[in-house]
Amino acid sequence: MSAVKYEIVEHDGGWAYKVGDTYSETFASHDAASHAAHTAAREQVRPGTTTSIEYEDEKGRWHAEVSSGDDRPEADVED
């Protein structure tokens, strides 16, 4: 099972959560960013429906695969 780590960081004159190299929108306070990250983490682990997805990789190649609705990652927030 994969894992997703949400980090609360200072960003753009405020606070944001970050996953890998991707930042969320900017929040006015650390608490607001933390609340949003915890909400996103809860949603990340919720089962969904099995569906087809398409995505482009870093080399510009497109891929199609089936994403199982019950194959959810672990999610953690680091304040």
PEFENFEN-V405980 format. One record per backbone hydrogen bond with DSSP energy under -1.0 kcal/mol. CO is the residue of the C=O (numbers start at 0). NH is the residue of the N-H. If there is no record, write none. Layout:
co = (CO,CO)
nh = (NH,NH)
This chain:
co = (1,3,5,6,8,10,13,14,15,16,17,18,21,26,28,29,30,31,32,33,34,35,36,37,38,39,40,50,52,54,56,60,62,64,66,67,68,69,73,75,77)
nh = (73,75,77,17,15,13,10,26,8,23,6,21,18,14,32,33,34,35,36,37,38,39,40,41,42,43,44,66,64,62,59,56,54,52,50,70,47,71,3,5,7)
